[in-house]
Amino acid sequence: MSVTHHAGLLIAYLGALLAWLAIRSRADGLWAPQPEPIFAAPWREAALALAAGAAVLGIGVLYSNGWLLPATSRQRPALDAVNQLLIYSPMLLLLVLRRQPLETAWVPTQRILVRVGIGLVLALFALLLYAACRTGVQAWPELLAQSYRPRNISYLVQVLLEDVAIAALFVRFRAALGLRTTLVVVATLFAAAHIPGLLARGATPGELAALSGDVGLGVLALAVLQRARDIWWFWMVHFALDMTQFYQLPGA
């Protein structure tokens, strides 16, 4: 069996999400239902979150032009991780300035290691699915070795902060718009946020068209994540599958 990169990602994400749903029912209350956060002025909070998201994109443009700390993810990954903190700082400052708990960005503060550990297992499973449907399971060990190199630390930080930003937007938009509309709006915003970067590196029309598939995948992932209200486990899956874009599998 051999499929395209995007098809492989879809299969891998579907497998990981379904596996999480199966684990959830046996997780000893780890993901017990929680009440939705209540905001005194939901539209104001949504507008502030959107402004913070726009600031993140703006700082990201500065980063793309080399105007932050002098680093690249492969040459000075630890310094580049600091750059990622600078890029996403507006969303983190939003929580601080509004005095809103981390849980309003799906960052639970209890049993973090357990959540991350389960996510790591799901990430390894997702990479196995990806390798199997792309070129065969024999590519899995090399994919693991490439994905978990120390030089990828900046990407690990970036994905975590990206997930926090998406969760913060989702929670506030849901309070203002309701669940169904928010699923589509936030997934679309997330996909659209990739357009400047794609254009900057000369993306083909086919690559831009593939963003519509990203919207569908985003809706699916968010539908599951809003049940979990926990980005710790998904962070591991998201990071692992993001790394597949950088490595050409033998025979792919």
C-alpha positions as CSV (number, residue, x, y, z in Angstrom):
1,M,0.0,0.0,0.0
2,S,1.4,3.4,-1.0
3,V,-0.5,6.7,-0.5
4,T,0.4,10.4,-0.7
5,H,1.8,12.3,2.2
6,H,-1.5,14.0,3.0
7,A,-3.4,10.8,2.8
8,G,-0.9,9.2,5.1
9,L,-1.4,12.0,7.6
10,L,-5.1,11.7,7.5
11,I,-4.9,7.9,8.2
12,A,-2.4,8.5,11.0
13,Y,-4.4,11.2,12.7
14,L,-7.6,9.2,12.4
15,G,-5.9,6.2,14.0
16,A,-4.5,8.3,16.8
17,L,-7.8,10.0,17.5
18,L,-9.8,6.8,17.5
19,A,-7.2,5.2,19.8
20,W,-7.5,8.1,22.2
21,L,-11.3,7.7,22.2
22,A,-10.8,4.0,23.1
23,I,-8.3,4.8,25.9
24,R,-10.5,7.6,27.3
25,S,-13.2,5.2,28.4
26,R,-10.5,3.3,30.5
27,A,-8.5,6.2,31.7
28,D,-9.8,6.3,35.3
29,G,-11.4,9.7,35.1
30,L,-8.3,11.4,33.5
31,W,-10.6,13.0,31.0
32,A,-13.8,13.3,33.0
33,P,-16.3,15.8,31.6
34,Q,-15.7,19.4,32.8
35,P,-18.1,22.4,32.7
36,E,-17.5,24.9,29.9
37,P,-15.6,28.1,31.0
38,I,-18.0,31.0,31.5
39,F,-16.9,34.5,30.3
40,A,-18.7,37.6,31.4
41,A,-18.4,39.1,27.9
42,P,-17.8,36.2,25.4
43,W,-17.5,38.4,22.3
44,R,-14.9,40.7,24.0
45,E,-12.9,37.6,24.9
46,A,-13.2,36.2,21.4
47,A,-12.1,39.6,19.9
48,L,-9.1,39.8,22.3
49,A,-8.1,36.2,21.4
50,L,-8.3,37.1,17.7
51,A,-6.2,40.2,18.2
52,A,-3.6,38.0,20.1
53,G,-3.6,35.5,17.2
54,A,-3.0,38.4,14.7
55,A,-0.1,39.5,16.9
56,V,1.3,36.0,16.8
57,L,1.2,36.0,13.0
58,G,2.8,39.5,12.9
59,I,5.7,38.4,15.1
60,G,6.0,35.2,12.9
61,V,6.5,37.5,9.9
62,L,9.4,39.2,11.8
63,Y,10.8,35.8,12.5
64,S,10.6,34.8,8.8
65,N,12.6,37.9,7.9
66,G,15.3,37.1,10.5
67,W,14.3,40.0,12.9
68,L,14.2,37.9,16.1
69,L,17.1,36.1,17.9
70,P,19.7,34.9,15.4
71,A,19.0,31.2,15.1
72,T,17.6,28.5,12.9
73,S,15.8,25.3,14.0
74,R,18.7,23.2,12.7
75,Q,21.7,25.2,13.6
76,R,20.8,26.6,17.0
77,P,17.6,24.8,18.0
78,A,17.6,25.8,21.7
79,L,17.9,29.5,20.8
80,D,15.2,29.0,18.2
81,A,12.9,27.5,20.8
82,V,13.2,30.9,22.6
83,N,12.1,32.5,19.3
84,Q,9.0,30.3,19.4
85,L,8.2,31.6,22.8
86,L,8.5,35.2,21.6
87,I,6.3,34.4,18.6
88,Y,3.5,33.0,20.7
89,S,3.9,35.3,23.6
90,P,0.8,37.4,22.8
91,M,-1.4,34.4,23.4
92,L,0.3,33.6,26.6
93,L,0.1,37.2,27.8
94,L,-3.6,37.2,27.0
95,L,-4.2,34.5,29.7
96,V,-2.0,36.4,32.2
97,L,-3.5,39.9,31.6
98,R,-7.1,38.5,31.6
99,R,-6.3,36.5,34.7
100,Q,-7.7,33.4,33.1
101,P,-6.5,29.9,34.1
102,L,-4.5,27.6,31.8
103,E,-7.6,25.3,31.6
104,T,-9.2,27.9,29.4
105,A,-6.5,26.9,26.8
106,W,-6.9,23.2,27.4
107,V,-3.8,23.0,29.5
108,P,-4.7,20.9,32.6
109,T,-2.3,21.1,35.5
110,Q,-2.9,17.7,37.0
111,R,-1.2,14.4,36.0
112,I,0.7,16.1,33.2
113,L,3.3,13.3,32.8
114,V,0.6,10.7,32.4
115,R,-1.1,12.7,29.8
116,V,2.1,13.3,27.9
117,G,3.1,9.6,28.2
118,I,-0.2,8.5,26.7
119,G,0.3,11.0,24.0
120,L,3.8,9.6,23.2
121,V,2.4,6.1,22.9
122,L,-0.3,7.4,20.5
123,A,2.4,9.3,18.6
124,L,4.5,6.2,18.1
125,F,1.3,4.4,16.9
126,A,0.5,7.3,14.5
127,L,4.0,7.2,13.0
128,L,3.6,3.4,12.6
129,L,0.4,3.9,10.7
130,Y,2.0,6.7,8.6
131,A,5.0,4.6,7.6
132,A,2.9,1.5,6.9
133,C,0.6,3.2,4.5
134,R,3.4,5.2,2.8
135,T,6.2,2.7,2.1
136,G,5.8,-0.1,4.7
137,V,6.5,-0.7,8.4
138,Q,10.2,-1.2,7.7
139,A,10.5,2.6,7.4
140,W,9.1,3.1,11.0
141,P,12.5,2.9,12.9
142,E,14.2,5.4,10.6
143,L,11.1,7.7,10.9
144,L,11.4,7.6,14.7
145,A,15.1,8.3,14.7
146,Q,14.6,11.3,12.4
147,S,11.6,12.7,14.3
148,Y,13.1,12.5,17.8
149,R,16.5,14.1,17.1
150,P,17.6,16.7,19.7
151,R,17.8,19.3,16.9
152,N,14.0,19.2,16.7
153,I,13.5,20.8,20.1
154,S,12.4,24.1,18.6
155,Y,9.7,22.3,16.6
156,L,8.6,20.5,19.8
157,V,8.2,23.9,21.5
158,Q,6.5,25.4,18.5
159,V,3.9,22.7,18.2
160,L,3.0,22.9,22.0
161,L,2.5,26.7,21.8
162,E,0.6,26.4,18.5
163,D,-1.8,23.9,20.2
164,V,-2.2,26.2,23.2
165,A,-3.0,29.1,20.9
166,I,-5.6,27.1,18.9
167,A,-7.2,25.9,22.1
168,A,-7.4,29.4,23.5
169,L,-9.1,30.7,20.4
170,F,-11.4,27.7,20.3
171,V,-12.6,28.1,23.9
172,R,-13.3,31.8,23.5
173,F,-15.0,31.5,20.1
174,R,-17.1,28.6,21.3
175,A,-18.4,30.8,24.2
176,A,-19.4,33.4,21.6
177,L,-20.5,31.4,18.6
178,G,-21.4,27.9,19.8
179,L,-19.7,24.6,19.0
180,R,-20.5,23.8,15.4
181,T,-19.6,27.3,14.0
182,T,-16.5,27.4,16.1
183,L,-15.3,24.0,14.7
184,V,-15.3,25.4,11.2
185,V,-14.1,28.9,12.0
186,V,-11.1,27.9,14.1
187,A,-10.1,25.1,11.7
188,T,-10.3,27.5,8.8
189,L,-8.2,30.1,10.6
190,F,-5.6,27.5,11.5
191,A,-5.3,26.4,7.8
192,A,-5.3,30.0,6.5
193,A,-2.5,30.9,8.9
194,H,-0.2,28.6,6.9
195,I,-0.8,30.6,3.6
196,P,1.8,33.3,4.1
197,G,4.5,30.8,4.9
198,L,3.5,28.6,1.9
199,L,3.6,31.7,-0.4
200,A,6.9,32.8,1.0
201,R,8.5,29.5,-0.1
202,G,6.8,29.4,-3.5
203,A,4.2,26.9,-2.8
204,T,2.4,25.3,-5.8
205,P,-1.3,25.7,-6.4
206,G,-1.7,22.0,-5.4
207,E,-0.1,22.7,-2.0
208,L,-2.4,25.6,-1.5
209,A,-5.4,23.5,-2.5
210,A,-4.4,20.9,0.0
211,L,-5.3,23.4,2.8
212,S,-8.9,22.5,2.2
213,G,-8.1,19.0,3.4
214,D,-6.4,20.6,6.4
215,V,-9.6,22.3,7.3
216,G,-11.5,19.0,7.3
217,L,-8.8,17.4,9.4
218,G,-8.8,20.3,11.8
219,V,-12.6,20.1,12.3
220,L,-12.2,16.4,13.1
221,A,-9.3,16.9,15.5
222,L,-11.0,19.8,17.3
223,A,-14.2,17.8,17.6
224,V,-12.2,15.2,19.6
225,L,-10.1,17.7,21.5
226,Q,-13.0,19.7,22.8
227,R,-14.1,16.4,24.5
228,A,-10.6,16.0,26.0
229,R,-9.9,19.7,26.8
230,D,-6.3,18.6,27.1
231,I,-3.6,19.4,24.6
232,W,-0.8,17.5,26.4
233,W,-1.5,14.2,24.8
234,F,-2.3,15.7,21.3
235,W,0.9,17.7,21.4
236,M,2.9,14.5,21.1
237,V,0.8,13.3,18.2
238,H,0.9,16.6,16.4
239,F,4.6,17.0,16.8
240,A,5.4,13.5,15.5
241,L,3.2,13.8,12.4
242,D,4.5,17.3,11.7
243,M,8.0,16.0,11.5
244,T,7.0,13.7,8.6
245,Q,7.0,16.7,6.3
246,F,10.8,17.1,6.6
247,Y,11.9,13.5,5.8
248,Q,11.6,11.6,2.6
249,L,10.9,8.0,3.2
250,P,12.8,5.5,1.1
251,G,10.7,4.4,-1.8
252,A,8.1,7.2,-1.3
